[in-house]
Amino acid sequence: MKKKTTSRYSSVVVNGKRRPEHVVIWEDATGRKLPKGWVLHHIDGNGKNNELSNLLPMTIAEHVLAHQQMRSQGCDVVDSSDPAVKSSRERSRKYREKHCEEIAEKKRAYYELHKEEIRAKHRAYQRQYHKDHASKEKEYRTTSAEFIRLRTRLRYKKKRGYDMTSPEVQDIQRQMDALRIHRKPVYES
């Protein structure tokens, strides 16, 4: 077995294929292959510590959740003293600093150039939004009032002992059913 260490994890060549060392160690110790969709979690966060007691098999979803919980608790998930990790983090930080500032500058320049046009579009959108919702709100109130009026008529007829199968009562119920469809609040989309 040839051993190679270039990233956070050591890898070995087994039967002509390069594989993560921690997976090979776990499979040899348990006598089983790691199921598809499963990974081995390094409990202490150190990818170089491949002791069997430090390896915990879990699904990819569980693994992501475990790392999120570690980050939320302020745990350092990787060994920061590792030079490969340090340089990778430093490159990522520098890239973000440089490009985020460039993007923000481009957005500011675009906004300054098109400020009046953007504001006019925004005002037009707001006017249309309020106009649409005001008319829908008025329509909703009208249908609600009509529904209440019909419901009151139906209750009156029930109270007076009208035949509930009569055409007049059936007509009231049909009108109420038609209004029920339109009575949903406007703001639910």
N, C-alpha and C positions, 0 to 999 in steps of 0.2 A: 504494500500500500504506500503510494506516494502521498505526502501531506503538503498542502499549500495553504498559506494564510495571506490573503490580500484584503479581505473586507472584514466586516464584523465577525464573520463566521469562518472557521477553518473548514477546508474541504479535503477530501481524500479521493483517490482514484481506485475504484473497485470494479474488477472485470472490464477495464477499459473505459469506464464511465466515471466522470467526476460527480461526487455526491457530497452533501453537507456532512461533516464528521459527526455532529450530534445525532443525526438521523441514523447513520450506520451504527453508532454505539447503542442507541436505544433498540434498534431492530435486532442486533446481535444479543443483547441482554434479555429481551422479551421473547425472541424467537418468532416474532410476527412482523409483517410489513406494516408500515404506517398507512392507515386507510387513506384513500383519495379524499381530498377536502379537509384533511387534518394536518396540523402543524405541531411542532414541539416548542413549548414556551420555556425560555430560560427564566426560572423563578427569581434569581437574583439580578436579572437584567444584563448580566455579563455574557455576551455571545461566545466568549472563549472558554467559559467554565462549562465543560461538557460532562460533568459527573452525572451519573444516572439519577442521583437524588435531586439534582437541579433541573431535570427535564420533566416537563408535564405535558402529556398529549392533550390537545383540545381542538375543536373545530376552528376554522378561520374566523368566524363571527365571534366566538368566545375569546379568541386571541386578541382581536381588535378591541373588544370590550375591556379585557384585562389591561391592555396598554393605556386605554383611555382612563381607567380608574387609577392606574399608577401615576399618570401625568396629573390628574386632578388632585391627587394627594401630595404632589410635589416631588415624587420620586424621580431620580434621574434614570431613565430607561436604559441608556447605553453608558458604557465606560468612557467618560470624558477624557481620561488620560491617554486613550488610544490615539496615536498620531493620525491614523487614517480617518477616524471619526472627527477629530478636531479640524483637519484640513477640509473635510467635506462640509462641515457645519460653517466654517469660515467662508468658503466659496459661496454657499447658499445665502449667507447673510449679506455678503458684498453684492451679489447679484440682485437680491431683493431691494437693497438700499438704492442701487444705481437705477434699476428699471422701474421701481415704484415711483421714484422721484421724476423720472422721464415721463411716465404715463400721466402723473398728476400735472406736470407742467404742460403737456399737450392738451389735457382737458381744460386747464385754466385758459390757455391761449384760444382754444376753440370757443369757449364760453364768452370770452371778451370780444371775439370777432362777431359772434352771432347772438349777443346778449338780447337785443331788442326783439329779434325774431323768436327766440326761445320764450321770452316773457309774453309776447303776444299769443303764441300757441297755448301757453299755459293758461292765460286769462280766458281764451276762447273755450278751452276744454272745461274750465271751471264753470263758465256761464252755461254751457250745454249740459253739464252734469246736473247743476241745480235746476235748470229748466226741465230736464227729463224727470228728475225725481219729484219735483213739485207737482207735475201733472199726474204722475203715477200715484203719489200720496193722495191727491184729490180724488182720483178714480177709486182708490182703495177705500177711502172714507165713504164715498157714495155707495159702493157695493156693500159695505158693512152695514150702513143705515138701511138699505133695501132688505138685506138679509134679516136684520133685527125686526123690521116691519112685518115680513112674511112669517117669521117665527112666532111673533106675537099673535098674528091672525090664526095660525095653526093651533096654538095653545088655547086660544079662545074657543075655537071650534071643538077641540077635545074636551074642554071643560063643560061646554054646553051639550055634549053628548052627540055630536054630529057623527054620521057614518064615515069612518076613515077610508072607506073604499069608494066614496062618492067622487065623481069627476072633478068637482070644485076643490076638494082636499088633495086629490092626486095632482092637480095642476099646481097648487101651492108647493107641494113637495118637489115636483119637477123643477120649479123655479128656484127653490132653495138649493137643490143639488147642482144646478147650473151655476149658482153664485158661489157655492163652496169651492169650486175650481178656481175662481178669481179672487177668493178672499185671502189667499196667502200673502203675508207681508211682502212689500215691495223690495226690501233690502236683502232678502234671502236670494242668493244666486246659485 
